[in-house]
Amino acid sequence: MAADAKALLELRERTGAGVMDCKAALQASEGRYRLLADSGNELIWAMDLDGNLTYISPSVTRLRGRRFVRPVH
């Protein structure tokens, strides 16, 4: 029984470390995406399934000459 408990604890530790590695990788990836989206000259936007804008890049100000104000739904 003690061997089973030890094996279970080892598995839990490895899985927890794996989750933390995944979270760190996701945060790094999101940071790189945000840097590209926020500093590029292209207009980038995202919408939810209802057609509402959830993100629009700051380049809209440079391209249109004015700030984009998101409508409240």
C-alpha positions as CSV (number, residue, x, y, z in Angstrom):
1,M,0.0,0.0,0.0
2,A,2.8,2.4,0.8
3,A,4.4,1.9,-2.6
4,D,1.1,2.7,-4.3
5,A,0.8,5.9,-2.2
6,K,4.4,6.9,-3.1
7,A,3.7,6.3,-6.8
8,L,0.6,8.3,-6.6
9,L,2.4,11.2,-4.9
10,E,5.1,11.1,-7.6
11,L,2.6,11.1,-10.3
12,R,0.8,14.1,-8.7
13,E,4.1,16.0,-8.4
14,R,5.0,15.4,-12.1
15,T,1.5,16.3,-13.3
16,G,1.5,19.5,-11.2
17,A,4.9,20.5,-12.7
18,G,3.6,19.8,-16.1
19,V,0.6,22.0,-15.6
20,M,2.9,24.8,-14.4
21,D,5.1,24.3,-17.4
22,C,2.1,24.6,-19.7
23,K,0.9,27.8,-17.9
24,A,4.3,29.4,-18.3
25,A,4.5,28.4,-22.0
26,L,1.0,29.8,-22.5
27,Q,1.9,33.1,-20.8
28,A,5.0,33.4,-22.9
29,S,3.1,32.7,-26.1
30,E,0.4,35.3,-25.2
31,G,3.1,37.8,-24.5
32,R,4.6,37.3,-27.9
33,Y,1.2,37.5,-29.6
34,R,0.4,40.7,-27.7
35,L,3.7,42.3,-28.7
36,L,3.0,41.5,-32.3
37,A,-0.6,42.6,-32.3
38,D,0.1,45.8,-30.3
39,S,3.2,47.0,-32.2
40,G,2.3,46.1,-35.8
41,N,0.9,48.3,-38.5
42,E,-1.8,45.9,-39.5
43,L,-5.3,46.1,-38.2
44,I,-6.0,43.0,-36.1
45,W,-9.3,42.3,-34.4
46,A,-11.0,39.5,-32.7
47,M,-14.7,38.8,-32.4
48,D,-16.8,36.5,-30.2
49,L,-19.4,34.1,-31.6
50,D,-22.0,36.8,-31.3
51,G,-20.1,39.2,-33.6
52,N,-19.0,41.5,-30.8
53,L,-15.4,42.9,-31.0
54,T,-13.3,41.5,-28.2
55,Y,-10.0,43.0,-29.3
56,I,-8.8,45.6,-31.8
57,S,-5.2,46.5,-32.2
58,P,-3.9,50.0,-31.4
59,S,-2.9,50.4,-35.0
60,V,-6.5,51.5,-35.7
61,T,-5.5,54.9,-34.3
62,R,-2.6,55.2,-36.7
63,L,-4.7,54.0,-39.7
64,R,-7.9,55.9,-39.0
65,G,-6.5,59.0,-37.3
66,R,-8.7,58.5,-34.3
67,R,-9.1,56.1,-31.4
68,F,-11.6,53.3,-31.6
69,V,-14.2,53.3,-28.9
70,R,-15.8,49.9,-28.3
71,P,-19.6,50.1,-28.2
72,V,-21.2,48.8,-25.1
73,H,-23.6,45.9,-25.7
